[in-house]
Amino acid sequence: MRQTPLNVEEAIRRLPGKDCGLCGRKTCFEFAQTLRDSPEQIERCVFIAHSDTPQVSATINEITYRDILDREYDFVLEKMPTDLGPRETILLFNPANLERLGVKKGDVLVGRPAAAGCPVSHCGIVVSEPDFFNGMVEWQVIGPMAARERGVDIGMYTPIAYEGLALFPRQKLQFGMRYFFLPRYCMLQVRHSGLVNMLAQRQEGLFVRMEGIMLA
């Protein structure tokens, strides 16, 4: 029996907005249009189908607290509702490249967080003026499509901090403690670890800043 076609706007709400192309379409929007006539194809989105990553609407009983390698983690790190993607502070391996490349707020950058051991290149949009003195950039990680069109390659970098909402923590998070967390938008779906150096209860949820980021 043919399923009821999905509303395109509803489909877009369910999709991750990463524009990763793994479903066979160039963008999540293009894929959402396909779902109008073939809603069963939503299984082609790896971030929805066969994923243990909890969605914002998930309940605590639906979370496995295990990553793709079957390792336990303590909470899910979700982006802030007003952000385009996960917020990250990064330090270039060669800080002088910030000035050499003329990086500024609004630029799209691409690089690899080699110091954390991650094999995947990240793409992000710079959300504040760069710190040229220390060679640091604050960006929001986005899908690769924008980087293909106008991305600036910054090479390898060190992730200094992640910021976002701590969803469904298994225990009360404490300042100065190191925890395992699963970034909701991680393409590898593996746990990270970080030291909490900021906690704040906001209307959207528990805001947390993690430093000393590692894949561990």
C-alpha positions in Angstrom: 0.0 0.0 0.0 1.3 3.4 -1.0 2.3 5.6 2.0 0.9 9.1 2.4 3.4 11.6 0.8 5.4 13.6 3.3 5.0 17.4 3.5 8.3 18.8 2.2 8.6 21.2 5.2 8.1 18.3 7.6 10.7 16.3 5.8 13.2 19.2 6.0 12.5 19.4 9.7 13.4 15.8 10.2 16.6 15.9 8.0 19.9 17.0 9.6 20.7 19.8 7.2 24.3 18.6 6.7 24.1 18.4 2.8 26.5 15.5 3.0 25.3 13.8 -0.2 25.2 10.3 1.3 21.6 9.9 0.3 22.5 10.4 -3.4 21.1 14.0 -3.5 23.2 17.2 -3.4 21.3 18.9 -0.6 18.9 18.0 2.2 16.3 20.2 0.5 16.6 18.3 -2.7 16.2 15.0 -0.8 13.1 16.4 1.0 11.5 17.1 -2.4 12.1 13.5 -3.4 10.3 12.3 -0.2 7.1 14.0 -1.4 6.4 11.0 -3.6 8.6 8.4 -2.0 8.5 8.8 1.8 10.0 5.4 2.3 13.3 6.7 0.9 13.9 8.6 4.2 15.7 5.4 5.2 18.5 6.6 2.8 19.4 9.3 5.4 22.1 7.7 7.5 21.4 10.3 10.3 17.8 9.1 10.7 17.9 5.4 9.6 19.7 2.9 11.8 21.1 5.6 14.0 21.5 5.5 17.8 21.9 9.3 17.9 19.0 10.7 19.8 16.9 13.5 18.2 15.8 16.5 20.2 12.4 15.0 20.6 13.7 11.7 21.9 13.0 10.5 25.4 15.6 9.2 27.8 14.3 5.7 27.4 15.1 5.7 23.7 18.8 6.4 24.2 21.4 3.6 24.2 24.2 5.7 25.5 26.6 3.7 23.2 28.4 5.0 20.2 29.0 3.1 16.9 31.9 1.3 18.5 29.6 0.2 21.4 31.4 2.5 23.9 29.4 4.3 26.6 29.0 8.1 26.7 27.5 10.4 29.2 25.4 12.8 27.2 24.5 14.1 23.7 25.9 17.5 22.7 23.3 19.3 20.6 23.7 22.6 18.8 22.0 25.8 20.1 18.6 26.3 18.4 19.7 29.6 16.9 23.0 28.2 15.5 23.5 26.8 12.0 25.5 23.9 13.4 27.7 22.8 16.3 29.8 25.7 17.8 33.5 25.0 17.9 36.6 27.0 18.8 39.6 25.9 16.8 43.4 26.7 16.8 45.2 26.5 13.5 48.4 24.4 13.4 50.0 27.5 11.8 48.3 30.5 13.4 49.9 32.9 10.9 47.7 31.4 8.2 44.7 33.3 9.6 46.2 36.6 8.6 47.8 35.2 5.5 44.5 33.9 4.2 42.6 37.0 5.3 40.0 35.0 7.3 37.1 37.1 8.5 33.6 36.7 10.0 31.3 35.0 7.5 33.9 33.1 5.7 33.5 29.3 5.1 36.5 27.3 6.1 37.4 23.6 5.8 40.1 21.7 7.7 40.8 18.6 9.7 40.9 18.3 13.5 44.1 16.2 13.4 45.1 16.9 17.0 42.0 15.2 18.2 42.6 12.2 16.0 39.6 12.7 13.8 40.1 11.6 10.1 37.1 13.6 8.8 37.5 17.2 7.4 35.1 19.7 9.0 33.5 22.6 7.3 32.3 25.7 9.2 31.2 29.3 8.9 33.2 31.9 11.0 30.7 33.5 13.4 33.0 36.1 15.1 36.1 38.0 14.1 39.1 35.8 14.3 41.7 36.0 17.2 44.8 36.8 15.1 47.0 37.1 18.1 46.4 33.4 19.2 45.4 32.1 15.8 41.9 30.9 17.0 38.6 30.9 15.2 35.1 30.4 16.4 32.9 28.7 13.8 29.7 26.8 13.4 30.2 23.5 11.7 28.0 23.1 8.6 27.6 20.7 5.7 30.2 20.4 2.9 28.2 22.0 0.1 29.1 25.6 1.0 32.8 24.7 1.4 32.8 23.2 -2.2 31.5 26.5 -3.5 33.5 29.0 -1.5 35.5 27.3 1.2 39.0 28.3 2.3 41.3 25.4 3.2 43.0 26.1 6.6 44.7 22.7 6.7 45.0 20.9 10.1 43.8 22.4 13.4 43.4 21.6 17.0 39.8 21.7 18.4 39.9 23.8 21.6 36.3 23.7 22.6 32.8 22.6 21.8 29.7 24.4 23.0 26.1 23.4 23.0 23.2 21.9 24.9 23.8 18.7 27.0 20.9 16.5 26.3 19.9 13.7 28.6 23.0 13.5 30.8 23.3 10.2 32.7 24.5 12.0 35.8 24.7 15.6 37.1 27.5 17.4 35.1 30.0 19.2 37.2 32.5 21.9 36.5 36.1 20.7 36.1 35.1 17.1 35.4 35.9 15.2 32.2 33.0 13.4 30.4 32.4 11.3 27.3 29.8 12.9 25.0 28.4 12.2 21.6 28.1 15.2 19.2 24.7 14.8 17.6 26.0 15.8 14.2 29.2 13.7 14.2 29.5 11.9 10.9 31.5 9.1 12.5 29.0 8.7 15.4 31.9 8.1 17.9 32.1 9.5 21.4 34.4 12.4 22.2 35.7 13.5 25.6 36.1 16.9 27.1 36.5 18.9 30.3 33.6 21.0 31.4 34.7 24.6 32.1 31.3 26.2 31.8 27.8 25.2 32.8 24.7 27.4 32.6 21.0 26.6 32.8 19.2 28.4 30.0 15.7 28.4 28.7 16.7 26.0 25.9 18.4 23.6 28.3 21.7 23.0 30.0 24.4 24.9 28.1 27.9 23.4 28.4 31.4 24.3 27.1 33.9 21.4 26.8 37.6 21.9 26.4 40.5 19.5 25.9 38.7 17.7 23.2 39.8 14.2 22.2 38.4 11.1 20.5 38.7 8.6 23.3 
